[in-house]
């Protein structure tokens, strides 16, 4: 494992998205944090997905600071969850965005500056020249989630396009529709069924 710790001045010269938002929001010490958290040898080590969340929360925090808002411990993290969480209803998300806009937060700009875990990974490996000897189990699971998610989205998109073409050609009669693609894995030992996401998230079958 090799590490390279850079100061803020060095990161400001980086042309990738992480480098740009570091300079834009004056995120002092961000590169040091990313390298330290990613290469931590303990159980506290961050995955690149965790790091992306960390970066995005720092961006949100900087925007709140710039607007002169006061907030309690944990409020930044909760606001970020309300903006991005899969378990948050669309109504709650819209309400959160409206509240931030009333407080003079440029929500669309802030959200456009949020980064993905792949962007963080590229920044670590390409810009900061930080490497790991081998990916952790969590990293391998993340890559598998991304690969399967891309395949699922592609299947849904092709299906939606096919149905729409048939409907336009009067071959198929259907009203407004949505396409949902689910992949289920069945353990032949215990006959328990899991969505692929649940199976990856919990790290295996209950019978193991």
Backbone bond lengths (Angstrom), bond angles and torsions (degrees), N, CA, C in turn:
res aa  C-N    CA-C-N  psi(-1)  N-CA   C-N-CA  omega(-1)  CA-C   N-CA-C  phi
1 X - - - 1.444 - - 1.516 109.17 -
2 X 1.308 116.32 133.25 1.451 120.01 177.03 1.508 109.15 -121.57
3 X 1.299 116.85 149.26 1.443 121.94 -178.62 1.514 109.21 -132.60
4 X 1.330 113.95 150.92 1.443 119.11 173.03 1.512 107.50 -140.67
5 X 1.312 118.23 116.89 1.439 122.44 -177.67 1.519 108.52 -102.27
6 X 1.346 115.64 125.70 1.451 121.02 -176.09 1.514 110.12 -116.51
7 X 1.315 116.41 154.00 1.450 119.85 175.79 1.516 109.52 -90.16
8 X 1.336 116.66 174.76 1.452 121.22 -175.42 1.514 111.68 -63.38
9 X 1.317 117.90 -35.49 1.458 120.73 -179.82 1.516 111.28 -59.87
10 X 1.339 115.91 -38.96 1.453 119.33 179.10 1.516 110.85 -68.80
11 X 1.349 116.98 -40.42 1.456 119.93 -177.47 1.514 111.59 -66.33
12 X 1.352 116.98 -29.44 1.450 119.11 -177.77 1.519 112.01 -67.18
13 X 1.330 117.04 -18.47 1.455 120.17 178.72 1.523 112.00 -87.00
14 X 1.321 117.03 -6.32 1.459 121.53 -179.82 1.524 108.98 -74.52
15 X 1.331 116.59 134.87 1.453 120.12 -176.26 1.506 115.17 -92.74
16 X 1.330 118.16 -2.32 1.460 119.68 -178.63 1.523 110.13 -78.77
17 X 1.330 115.91 175.35 1.460 119.97 -175.38 1.521 112.02 -61.99
18 X 1.325 117.49 -40.29 1.465 119.72 179.25 1.521 110.17 -62.61
19 X 1.319 116.60 -42.20 1.455 119.91 177.94 1.516 112.26 -62.90
20 X 1.335 116.63 -40.02 1.473 120.66 -179.02 1.522 111.64 -66.02
21 X 1.339 116.77 -44.76 1.467 117.20 -178.41 1.527 111.21 -74.22
22 X 1.338 118.03 -25.98 1.458 120.73 174.57 1.521 109.69 -60.80
23 X 1.341 115.68 -44.08 1.458 119.83 178.67 1.524 111.34 -72.26
24 X 1.336 117.85 -41.44 1.460 121.68 -176.46 1.521 111.96 -63.32
25 X 1.326 116.91 -42.01 1.459 121.04 -175.85 1.530 112.93 -101.98
26 X 1.340 116.51 5.03 1.466 121.74 178.55 1.530 110.52 53.85
27 X 1.342 115.26 53.68 1.463 121.19 -176.92 1.530 109.48 -85.64
28 X 1.311 115.40 77.00 1.457 121.46 -176.21 1.530 111.59 -58.98
29 X 1.320 115.61 133.10 1.455 120.62 175.07 1.506 115.29 78.33
30 X 1.336 118.17 6.46 1.467 119.89 -175.29 1.522 111.57 -62.57
31 X 1.336 117.95 -44.91 1.461 119.95 -179.03 1.520 111.63 -60.67
32 X 1.330 116.66 -42.21 1.462 120.15 177.80 1.528 110.80 -59.32
33 X 1.334 116.03 -41.82 1.458 120.63 179.95 1.526 110.66 -64.46
34 X 1.327 116.62 -45.02 1.457 119.95 -177.72 1.521 111.44 -61.47
35 X 1.330 116.33 -45.81 1.463 119.79 -179.89 1.525 110.60 -64.96
36 X 1.330 116.46 -44.67 1.466 120.79 -177.58 1.521 111.57 -63.74
37 X 1.323 116.43 -46.51 1.459 120.26 -177.58 1.532 111.83 -67.77
38 X 1.340 116.28 -36.69 1.471 119.94 -176.19 1.523 112.16 -74.90
39 X 1.320 117.23 -32.19 1.464 120.38 -175.24 1.529 112.19 -100.69
40 X 1.309 117.17 7.26 1.466 121.54 178.45 1.532 109.33 -58.73
41 X 1.316 116.59 130.35 1.466 121.08 -178.22 1.529 113.31 -85.85
42 X 1.330 117.33 -1.59 1.458 120.43 -177.98 1.532 110.24 -95.80
43 X 1.337 115.00 -178.37 1.457 120.37 177.63 1.520 112.21 -69.43
44 X 1.345 116.43 -9.95 1.456 120.90 -179.76 1.520 112.50 -82.75
45 X 1.314 117.07 0.96 1.463 120.98 -177.82 1.522 111.53 -58.30
46 X 1.334 115.96 136.41 1.453 122.21 178.52 1.533 110.01 -87.28
47 X 1.312 116.69 139.76 1.457 120.75 167.47 1.530 107.70 -80.46
48 X 1.313 117.51 168.85 1.462 119.12 177.89 1.527 111.23 -65.22
49 X 1.315 117.67 -27.78 1.464 120.11 175.03 1.522 110.07 -67.19
50 X 1.331 117.14 -42.23 1.462 120.73 175.65 1.529 110.67 -61.43
51 X 1.328 115.81 -40.79 1.460 120.58 -179.23 1.522 111.13 -65.36
52 X 1.328 117.33 -39.13 1.463 120.14 177.75 1.526 110.43 -61.48
53 X 1.321 116.12 -41.99 1.459 120.04 176.31 1.524 110.48 -61.37
54 X 1.316 116.88 -42.70 1.466 121.82 179.13 1.532 110.66 -60.57
55 X 1.325 117.02 -46.76 1.463 121.08 178.99 1.527 110.34 -61.10
56 X 1.309 117.13 -46.91 1.454 121.29 -176.55 1.521 112.01 -65.27
57 X 1.324 116.18 -36.50 1.458 119.25 177.21 1.525 111.33 -68.90
58 X 1.323 117.05 -33.48 1.461 119.97 175.79 1.527 110.81 -68.60
59 X 1.326 117.00 -37.08 1.462 120.76 175.54 1.524 110.19 -62.31
60 X 1.327 116.95 -47.32 1.457 121.53 179.22 1.520 110.68 -61.95
61 X 1.322 116.47 -43.58 1.464 120.83 179.31 1.530 111.13 -60.83
62 X 1.330 116.87 -41.65 1.457 120.81 179.15 1.521 111.12 -64.07
63 X 1.341 116.28 -37.83 1.463 119.97 178.58 1.526 110.83 -66.81
64 X 1.316 117.10 -39.03 1.465 120.76 176.93 1.525 110.76 -65.22
65 X 1.336 115.98 -41.32 1.461 120.19 178.34 1.527 111.01 -62.72
66 X 1.324 115.53 -42.29 1.463 119.76 -178.40 1.522 111.51 -63.79
67 X 1.340 116.11 -31.90 1.461 120.82 178.49 1.523 112.03 -82.25
68 X 1.329 116.69 -3.52 1.457 121.10 178.19 1.510 114.54 75.50
69 X 1.329 116.92 25.10 1.460 120.35 -178.70 1.523 111.16 -84.85
70 X 1.309 115.19 147.73 1.454 121.96 174.34 1.525 108.42 -101.57
71 X 1.324 117.17 139.25 1.458 119.85 -178.99 1.522 109.78 -145.96
72 X 1.311 115.02 154.17 1.459 122.12 -178.49 1.526 110.25 -89.35
73 X 1.344 114.93 166.98 1.463 119.83 176.12 1.529 109.92 -57.65
74 X 1.310 116.01 132.70 1.452 120.97 178.27 1.515 114.61 87.23
75 X 1.332 117.39 -10.41 1.462 119.79 -176.59 1.528 111.61 -71.65
76 X 1.323 117.30 -36.45 1.462 120.11 178.14 1.523 109.82 -63.01
77 X 1.343 115.84 -46.92 1.458 120.75 -179.75 1.530 111.34 -60.51
78 X 1.350 116.25 -41.15 1.460 119.43 -178.88 1.525 111.35 -70.08
79 X 1.330 116.99 -38.50 1.462 120.23 178.04 1.522 110.29 -63.75
80 X 1.326 116.28 -40.64 1.467 119.98 177.58 1.530 110.05 -62.72
81 X 1.321 117.28 -41.44 1.469 120.67 178.35 1.525 110.49 -62.28
82 X 1.324 117.75 -40.44 1.459 121.13 -179.76 1.535 111.57 -66.70
83 X 1.321 116.55 -27.91 1.462 120.48 179.40 1.524 112.53 -82.43
84 X 1.326 117.49 -28.90 1.460 119.88 -169.07 1.525 115.21 -126.38
85 X 1.312 119.16 -13.97 1.461 121.40 -171.75 1.515 113.79 -66.36
86 X 1.332 115.96 139.27 1.461 120.87 177.72 1.525 111.90 -67.18
87 X 1.330 116.44 -24.05 1.456 120.84 -176.82 1.526 112.55 -90.61
88 X 1.329 117.71 5.47 1.459 122.31 -177.55 1.521 109.24 -97.12
89 X 1.314 116.56 132.51 1.461 120.24 -179.51 1.523 110.49 -70.12
90 X 1.328 115.62 156.40 1.461 119.81 179.63 1.524 111.03 -62.89
91 X 1.332 117.33 -34.50 1.456 120.76 178.59 1.515 112.21 -63.94
92 X 1.339 116.00 -43.47 1.460 120.38 178.05 1.517 110.99 -64.86
93 X 1.327 116.09 -40.19 1.468 119.88 179.49 1.527 110.95 -63.78
94 X 1.335 116.21 -43.36 1.471 120.14 179.13 1.522 110.22 -63.60
95 X 1.321 117.21 -42.73 1.454 121.09 179.76 1.522 111.35 -62.75
96 X 1.328 116.72 -40.62 1.467 120.83 178.40 1.514 111.02 -62.96
97 X 1.333 116.00 -42.83 1.465 119.86 179.96 1.530 110.64 -64.25
98 X 1.330 117.43 -40.56 1.464 121.01 179.26 1.527 111.03 -63.69
99 X 1.330 116.86 -41.02 1.459 120.43 178.97 1.520 111.48 -63.55
100 X 1.329 116.74 -40.34 1.457 120.33 178.05 1.529 111.21 -66.97
101 X 1.325 116.32 -40.29 1.462 120.20 178.71 1.524 111.02 -63.55
102 X 1.345 116.77 -37.55 1.469 119.79 177.18 1.518 111.50 -64.22
103 X 1.336 115.67 -26.49 1.465 120.51 178.44 1.531 111.96 -91.87
104 X 1.322 115.66 17.26 1.471 122.78 176.10 1.523 113.46 67.58
105 X 1.326 116.40 29.95 1.463 120.77 174.84 1.523 108.50 -92.50
106 X 1.330 119.11 123.10 1.468 120.82 177.42 1.526 110.30 -75.23
107 X 1.317 116.05 82.53 1.458 121.51 -168.82 1.527 111.62 -59.96
108 X 1.323 117.41 -45.82 1.459 119.25 -178.12 1.526 111.29 -60.98
109 X 1.316 116.76 -41.16 1.467 120.31 178.90 1.519 110.89 -65.14
110 X 1.328 116.21 -43.52 1.460 120.68 179.94 1.526 110.12 -61.73
111 X 1.335 116.96 -47.38 1.465 120.55 -179.10 1.521 111.53 -64.25
112 X 1.328 116.92 -34.72 1.466 119.42 178.89 1.523 111.44 -67.95
113 X 1.325 116.79 -19.47 1.462 120.93 179.20 1.527 112.87 -93.05
114 X 1.327 117.50 -2.16 1.454 120.00 173.85 1.531 108.69 -66.61
115 X 1.323 116.17 145.19 1.461 121.13 -176.02 1.525 110.40 -113.31
116 X 1.309 115.57 157.38 1.461 122.24 175.38 1.527 109.23 -92.49
117 X 1.327 116.02 166.51 1.463 119.07 179.25 1.522 111.13 -67.83
118 X 1.352 117.03 -28.44 1.462 119.38 177.52 1.525 110.66 -68.39
119 X 1.329 117.11 -36.96 1.465 120.98 176.41 1.518 110.50 -63.09
120 X 1.324 116.72 -41.22 1.470 120.53 178.53 1.526 109.74 -65.65
121 X 1.322 116.25 -42.66 1.466 120.14 179.23 1.525 110.70 -59.80
122 X 1.321 116.69 -45.56 1.464 120.46 179.13 1.525 111.19 -62.22
123 X 1.320 116.74 -38.84 1.464 121.05 178.96 1.525 110.31 -64.35
124 X 1.317 116.00 -43.06 1.462 120.18 -179.74 1.525 111.52 -64.97
125 X 1.303 116.56 -45.92 1.465 119.65 -173.06 1.521 113.36 -84.21
126 X 1.332 117.10 -36.82 1.466 120.03 -176.44 1.527 112.48 -90.12
127 X 1.334 116.36 -48.18 1.465 120.18 -175.30 1.530 112.27 -83.36
128 X 1.317 116.28 -43.01 1.464 120.47 -176.77 1.516 112.90 -96.02
129 X 1.327 116.46 -5.36 1.466 122.15 177.01 1.527 111.77 53.91
130 X 1.322 115.21 43.10 1.460 122.02 178.88 1.520 108.83 -103.61
131 X 1.313 117.03 132.66 1.457 120.36 -178.46 1.520 110.78 -133.17
132 X 1.304 115.23 157.01 1.457 122.78 172.55 1.521 107.33 -116.39
133 X 1.319 116.02 145.67 1.462 119.68 -178.94 1.520 111.49 -60.66
134 X 1.302 116.67 -39.78 1.458 120.72 178.33 1.516 107.59 -154.02
135 X 1.341 117.70 150.92 1.461 119.58 -179.43 1.520 111.08 -67.93
136 X 1.313 115.38 145.97 1.454 120.42 176.24 1.528 109.29 -73.47
137 X 1.326 114.92 169.07 1.464 118.66 177.04 1.527 110.49 -59.38
138 X 1.346 116.20 -38.96 1.452 120.24 -179.57 1.523 111.27 -64.51
139 X 1.344 116.41 -40.55 1.460 119.84 178.28 1.532 110.27 -63.05
140 X 1.335 116.16 -42.20 1.468 119.38 179.98 1.523 110.75 -64.60
141 X 1.340 116.45 -38.20 1.456 119.92 177.59 1.522 110.51 -66.08
142 X 1.341 116.70 -40.59 1.461 120.23 179.16 1.529 111.11 -60.75
143 X 1.329 115.77 -44.15 1.457 119.30 -179.63 1.524 110.78 -65.22
144 X 1.329 115.90 -37.02 1.462 119.16 177.94 1.526 110.81 -66.62
145 X 1.339 116.52 -41.03 1.463 119.86 176.94 1.523 110.49 -59.35
146 X 1.316 116.18 -45.24 1.460 120.53 -178.86 1.526 111.21 -63.18
147 X 1.328 116.02 -44.25 1.464 120.17 -178.63 1.524 110.57 -63.19
148 X 1.336 116.59 -47.53 1.456 120.09 -178.87 1.526 111.00 -69.30
149 X 1.337 116.24 -35.40 1.460 119.69 177.65 1.518 111.81 -63.96
150 X 1.333 115.88 -40.45 1.466 120.05 178.32 1.526 110.80 -64.09
151 X 1.330 116.21 -41.36 1.466 120.14 178.44 1.533 110.74 -64.66
152 X 1.330 115.94 -41.54 1.466 119.71 179.29 1.530 110.91 -63.65
153 X 1.340 115.99 -44.49 1.467 119.64 179.57 1.524 111.16 -64.22
154 X 1.338 115.74 -37.63 1.456 119.75 179.01 1.531 110.34 -65.71
155 X 1.323 116.38 -43.21 1.464 120.28 178.36 1.519 110.90 -60.97
156 X 1.331 116.23 -43.84 1.461 120.63 179.38 1.522 111.17 -63.18
157 X 1.344 116.77 -42.37 1.464 120.52 -178.86 1.521 111.58 -65.31
158 X 1.349 116.88 -43.48 1.463 120.45 179.64 1.522 110.29 -65.38
159 X 1.326 116.74 -41.03 1.462 120.75 179.09 1.519 111.18 -63.41
160 X 1.339 116.17 -45.50 1.465 120.28 179.77 1.525 110.93 -61.93
161 X 1.323 116.23 -42.69 1.470 120.16 179.81 1.525 111.18 -65.04
162 X 1.332 116.62 -40.15 1.468 120.65 -179.28 1.524 110.96 -65.15
163 X 1.331 115.81 -46.50 1.473 119.71 179.55 1.525 110.48 -62.42
164 X 1.336 116.63 -41.69 1.466 120.45 -179.69 1.519 111.34 -63.60
165 X 1.331 117.49 -40.70 1.465 121.07 178.71 1.536 111.09 -64.39
166 X 1.332 115.68 -42.54 1.464 119.17 178.98 1.521 111.05 -65.50
167 X 1.332 115.93 -36.65 1.466 119.49 179.34 1.519 111.29 -68.34
168 X 1.337 116.00 -40.36 1.469 119.79 178.77 1.528 111.42 -66.58
169 X 1.333 116.76 -30.31 1.459 120.78 179.97 1.518 113.48 -87.67
170 X 1.349 116.16 9.43 1.476 121.52 179.69 1.523 112.52 60.30
171 X 1.333 116.75 24.85 1.459 121.02 175.87 1.520 110.09 -90.04
172 X 1.313 115.33 -27.96 1.465 121.22 -177.10 1.517 108.66 -130.22
173 X 1.317 116.09 136.58 1.462 121.38 -179.38 1.523 108.56 -106.21
174 X 1.334 116.48 112.77 1.459 120.75 -179.49 1.529 109.65 -154.45
175 X 1.319 116.53 147.14 1.457 120.64 176.23 1.517 109.75 -85.08
176 X 1.336 116.21 -154.65 1.453 119.39 175.00 1.530 109.06 -61.90
177 X 1.319 116.47 139.74 1.458 118.87 -174.92 1.521 111.19 -143.29
178 X 1.314 115.13 159.59 1.457 123.53 173.13 1.518 108.37 -126.58
179 X 1.317 116.38 149.16 1.458 121.65 178.24 1.524 108.68 -112.17
180 X 1.313 115.83 126.94 1.460 121.89 178.04 1.516 108.59 -123.80
181 X 1.342 116.28 124.60 1.458 121.26 -179.80 1.523 108.75 -110.86
182 X 1.306 117.21 120.89 1.455 122.85 177.47 1.525 109.52 -121.05
183 X 1.321 116.38 136.88 1.461 121.89 175.72 1.527 107.79 -114.05
184 X 1.331 116.14 125.23 1.468 121.58 -178.03 1.522 109.63 -114.24
185 X 1.319 115.29 134.94 1.465 121.89 177.15 1.527 108.24 -111.94
186 X 1.334 116.98 129.69 1.461 121.87 179.52 1.523 109.90 -111.24
187 X 1.319 116.59 125.66 1.458 121.40 174.43 1.528 108.11 -78.77
188 X 1.313 117.15 120.54 1.455 120.36 -176.84 1.532 112.33 -74.61
189 X 1.331 117.54 -14.64 1.458 119.97 178.09 1.522 111.66 -76.92
190 X 1.355 115.76 -48.51 1.466 119.02 -176.83 1.524 113.22 -110.30
191 X 1.336 117.02 -3.54 1.465 124.16 178.91 1.526 112.82 65.53
192 X 1.323 117.19 15.36 1.459 120.64 177.74 1.529 109.66 -78.08
193 X 1.321 115.82 138.40 1.456 120.82 179.61 1.527 110.55 -106.72
194 X 1.341 115.49 142.75 1.460 121.91 179.08 1.528 109.24 -136.72
195 X 1.320 116.10 146.27 1.446 117.06 163.55 1.526 106.63 -69.32
196 X 1.318 117.45 153.52 1.459 119.39 -177.56 1.522 110.69 -62.46
197 X 1.319 116.98 -33.91 1.466 119.56 178.83 1.526 111.22 -64.67
198 X 1.346 116.44 -45.34 1.464 119.63 179.84 1.527 110.76 -63.56
199 X 1.331 116.74 -39.66 1.458 120.39 -179.22 1.523 110.90 -63.13
200 X 1.326 117.18 -43.98 1.457 120.43 179.31 1.519 111.17 -68.95
201 X 1.341 116.69 -39.55 1.463 119.98 -177.97 1.528 112.48 -63.79
202 X 1.349 116.52 -38.60 1.457 118.22 -177.21 1.532 112.58 -92.11
203 X 1.331 116.49 -5.56 1.449 120.72 171.92 1.520 115.19 79.90
204 X 1.314 118.54 16.26 1.451 120.29 176.82 1.515 111.95 148.01
205 X 1.309 114.25 -178.56 1.461 121.00 -179.58 1.526 110.73 -83.89
206 X 1.342 116.29 151.59 1.471 120.57 -179.90 1.532 112.11 -63.14
207 X 1.328 116.72 -28.09 1.472 118.14 -176.64 1.521 111.35 -73.88
208 X 1.328 117.47 -12.31 1.463 120.24 177.32 1.519 111.57 -91.71
